[in-house]
Amino acid sequence: MTRLILTLGLPMVLTVAAGFAHAAEIGAEALDTVPRVDVVVLGEIHDNPEHHLNQARAVFSLTPRAVVWEQLSAEAAGRVPADLGDMTAVSRALGWEASGWPDFAMYYPVFVAARDARHYGAEVPRDLARRSVTEGALAVMPDGPGLARVLPQAEQSAREAEQMAAHCDAMPEGLLPGMVQAQRLRDAYLAQAVLQALEEVGPPVAVITGSGHARKDWGVPAVLADAAPGVTVLSVGQLEGTAPEDAPFDLWLVTEPVERDDPCAAFR
């Protein structure tokens, strides 16, 4: 169950929406009054079912005109059926079983909560992700939002350290800059899909993605702030166990960890 550290009532939520000055850990019930902003980036740990239920709760409250998915290609997003009543049929239409993402049953509530929203896919094609590691994200996506920005050394180092930790401290150091480039490419794809959705159907837009991409310091919110500074964005991260002292989100939830095999066992 989600640990309740701070419950936000409506007045507090509206204060956060207005200026994002009161970053806070929240309980899931705060998602019933999602601030009325242009874009809400809803982070997740991909294999945590509670995180997807929280996303569905937020999406139902937001009533978005569009949902942008890290997990769908642009082509797959066009196959989301109008009738969402049969989970198996929706999964089959999306080709989810072959996608490599966790069980569709975890994501299905988000589709249902989105109701009549238009769906946009922002999954990076695998060949482009591989190329970004060796050629750089800007070479792969010359017009990608945010990719022309040169990272300060402190940010580059922090990103590389995060990639090393995410790969069980077993990644050759020479690959880390390329891994950062691949992460930047994914942020750019997500931001580009958000901008397309805003242009075609207007706000609000919900973004379903990993919490790393929801970071307001260098994830999708930061890219959007650079590419479209007039767009209001709220980042909502989801974490397990404990949150860092300075969590890089406007709002965040902390849940209990799910039981999973040790992802680092293969490196020992």
Secondary structure, DSSP 8 states (H G I E B T S, - for coil): ----S----HHHHHHHHHH--S-EE--GGGGGG----SEEEE---TT-HHHHHHHHHHHHHH--SEEEETTS-HHHHTT--S--S-HHHHHHHHTGGGT-SS-HHHHHHHHHHHTT-EEEE----HHHHHHHHHH-HHHH-TT-TTTTS---HHHHHHHHHHHHHHTTT-S-GGGHHHHHHHHHHHHHHHHHHHHHHHHHT-S-EEEE--TTTT-TTTSHHHHHHHH-TTS-EEEEEEEES---TT-SSSEEEEE-------TTGGG-
